[in-house]
Structures are given as structure tokens and as C-alpha cells.
Amino acid sequence: MPNNTTPAAPKYDVKIHSIRPEGSCKATASVNVYGDFAVRGIKIMEGSKGLFISMPSYRAGNGEYKDICFPCTKEAKAEFDKAVLGAYQQALTQGQTAAQKQESPTQQEQGQPVMGGM
């Protein structure tokens, strides 16, 4: 009988590519699904109801935008969106931590001697 356990790798491997504090497009991302399928050109957008995920799309002849790829169920969309928004929030937090470290260098980095206890 085949082993029906879930794969050890995470379902979604999300990479946040660029964070833009200004404007409605807050960041771009790509997602690797189970290591088998990649989606590029995902946008994290700021709307009137908060952040949402915009999938890669094309403009149809009637002027409507149609998603090129997308989760097929409400549950899959919720899980996908949660993974992307979670990675975005983590990238923001890491960016703030890195900025704080750059703003407050240690005494040693400033070239000042560090006093040792005797």
C-alpha cells in the first residue's frame, strides 16, 4: 500500500521580491507549490478593506482582467493568501529589525573600546 502521509516540504514556499511602502502595490512575490509548480508575478495590494493578493492576469478583449492561474476552491485560496501575506509580514518584520540594527551600531562597530570586567 502507498504511504499517504503529507510531504515533509512546506506546501507553499513564498519569496517576497520587492517591498514598496508607497502606493497600492505593497510588494511582489513568487510562490513555489510543493516544489512542483511556481507562480511568479503575484502582487500584494492595499485595498479599501486591507491587504489582498492579486494573481498574475491578462486583459481580455472586453477590458476585464482574467487571472492566469489561481486557487480553485475557497479553502485553497484562503490557505494560499495566508501563506503569501504571512511571508510579507515576516519580510516587513525582518526589514524593520535590520533597519534598527543599522541605526544603532554597537560600541565595537563604532570603533570605541569595549571595557572588560576585572
C-alpha positions as a Python dict, from the first residue, in 0.01 Angstrom:
ca = {
    (1, 'M'): (0, 0, 0),
    (2, 'P'): (128, 350, -74),
    (3, 'N'): (216, 576, 214),
    (4, 'N'): (-41, 860, 222),
    (5, 'T'): (146, 1093, 456),
    (6, 'T'): (184, 1460, 373),
    (7, 'P'): (513, 1572, 219),
    (8, 'A'): (787, 1692, 453),
    (9, 'A'): (840, 2009, 250),
    (10, 'P'): (608, 2304, 313),
    (11, 'K'): (315, 2330, 76),
    (12, 'Y'): (398, 2690, -21),
    (13, 'D'): (748, 2834, -45),
    (14, 'V'): (688, 3210, -72),
    (15, 'K'): (955, 3459, -176),
    (16, 'I'): (886, 3831, -134),
    (17, 'H'): (1081, 4019, -403),
    (18, 'S'): (1024, 4388, -351),
    (19, 'I'): (854, 4584, -78),
    (20, 'R'): (715, 4924, -171),
    (21, 'P'): (584, 5134, 118),
    (22, 'E'): (424, 5389, -118),
    (23, 'G'): (130, 5321, -349),
    (24, 'S'): (-133, 5049, -357),
    (25, 'C'): (105, 4769, -467),
    (26, 'K'): (291, 4690, -145),
    (27, 'A'): (511, 4404, -273),
    (28, 'T'): (564, 4141, -539),
    (29, 'A'): (611, 3771, -472),
    (30, 'S'): (655, 3429, -622),
    (31, 'V'): (526, 3102, -480),
    (32, 'N'): (656, 2751, -530),
    (33, 'V'): (379, 2497, -466),
    (34, 'Y'): (505, 2164, -326),
    (35, 'G'): (830, 2222, -515),
    (36, 'D'): (648, 2123, -835),
    (37, 'F'): (477, 2436, -966),
    (38, 'A'): (589, 2801, -948),
    (39, 'V'): (379, 3115, -978),
    (40, 'R'): (552, 3447, -1045),
    (41, 'G'): (407, 3796, -1066),
    (42, 'I'): (191, 3781, -754),
    (43, 'K'): (117, 4124, -608),
    (44, 'I'): (31, 4215, -251),
    (45, 'M'): (-213, 4504, -285),
    (46, 'E'): (-363, 4754, -41),
    (47, 'G'): (-735, 4797, -93),
    (48, 'S'): (-1017, 4970, 93),
    (49, 'K'): (-1066, 4655, 305),
    (50, 'G'): (-695, 4593, 371),
    (51, 'L'): (-429, 4378, 205),
    (52, 'F'): (-522, 4128, -64),
    (53, 'I'): (-343, 3903, -313),
    (54, 'S'): (-356, 3981, -686),
    (55, 'M'): (-269, 3687, -907),
    (56, 'P'): (-93, 3727, -1245),
    (57, 'S'): (-353, 3829, -1502),
    (58, 'Y'): (-413, 3942, -1859),
    (59, 'R'): (-656, 4190, -2006),
    (60, 'A'): (-930, 4024, -2211),
    (61, 'G'): (-1080, 4176, -2527),
    (62, 'N'): (-1371, 4317, -2328),
    (63, 'G'): (-1135, 4507, -2095),
    (64, 'E'): (-1179, 4270, -1800),
    (65, 'Y'): (-875, 4129, -1625),
    (66, 'K'): (-861, 3748, -1604),
    (67, 'D'): (-630, 3560, -1367),
    (68, 'I'): (-379, 3338, -1546),
    (69, 'C'): (-354, 3094, -1255),
    (70, 'F'): (-547, 3076, -929),
    (71, 'P'): (-652, 2850, -642),
    (72, 'C'): (-963, 2655, -745),
    (73, 'T'): (-1150, 2642, -413),
    (74, 'K'): (-1237, 2894, -144),
    (75, 'E'): (-1031, 2691, 108),
    (76, 'A'): (-728, 2673, -123),
    (77, 'K'): (-748, 3049, -185),
    (78, 'A'): (-763, 3120, 189),
    (79, 'E'): (-461, 2897, 253),
    (80, 'F'): (-264, 3047, -39),
    (81, 'D'): (-343, 3405, 66),
    (82, 'K'): (-249, 3328, 428),
    (83, 'A'): (90, 3189, 318),
    (84, 'V'): (169, 3491, 98),
    (85, 'L'): (51, 3752, 350),
    (86, 'G'): (239, 3570, 628),
    (87, 'A'): (561, 3581, 428),
    (88, 'Y'): (501, 3951, 355),
    (89, 'Q'): (450, 4031, 725),
    (90, 'Q'): (765, 3833, 810),
    (91, 'A'): (964, 4022, 546),
    (92, 'L'): (840, 4353, 689),
    (93, 'T'): (940, 4247, 1041),
    (94, 'Q'): (1285, 4132, 927),
    (95, 'G'): (1330, 4457, 735),
    (96, 'Q'): (1244, 4663, 1043),
    (97, 'T'): (1483, 4458, 1258),
    (98, 'A'): (1765, 4506, 1003),
    (99, 'A'): (1696, 4881, 986),
    (100, 'Q'): (1706, 4908, 1366),
    (101, 'K'): (2039, 4724, 1378),
    (102, 'Q'): (2184, 4966, 1121),
    (103, 'E'): (2058, 5267, 1316),
    (104, 'S'): (2211, 5157, 1647),
    (105, 'P'): (2560, 5014, 1587),
    (106, 'T'): (2738, 4864, 1888),
    (107, 'Q'): (3029, 5034, 2057),
    (108, 'Q'): (3271, 4795, 1892),
    (109, 'E'): (3137, 4879, 1545),
    (110, 'Q'): (3180, 5250, 1622),
    (111, 'G'): (3549, 5188, 1694),
    (112, 'Q'): (3517, 5254, 2067),
    (113, 'P'): (3700, 5019, 2302),
    (114, 'V'): (3484, 4777, 2494),
    (115, 'M'): (3559, 4775, 2866),
    (116, 'G'): (3617, 4433, 3019),
    (117, 'G'): (3549, 4344, 3382),
    (118, 'M'): (3830, 4257, 3621),
}
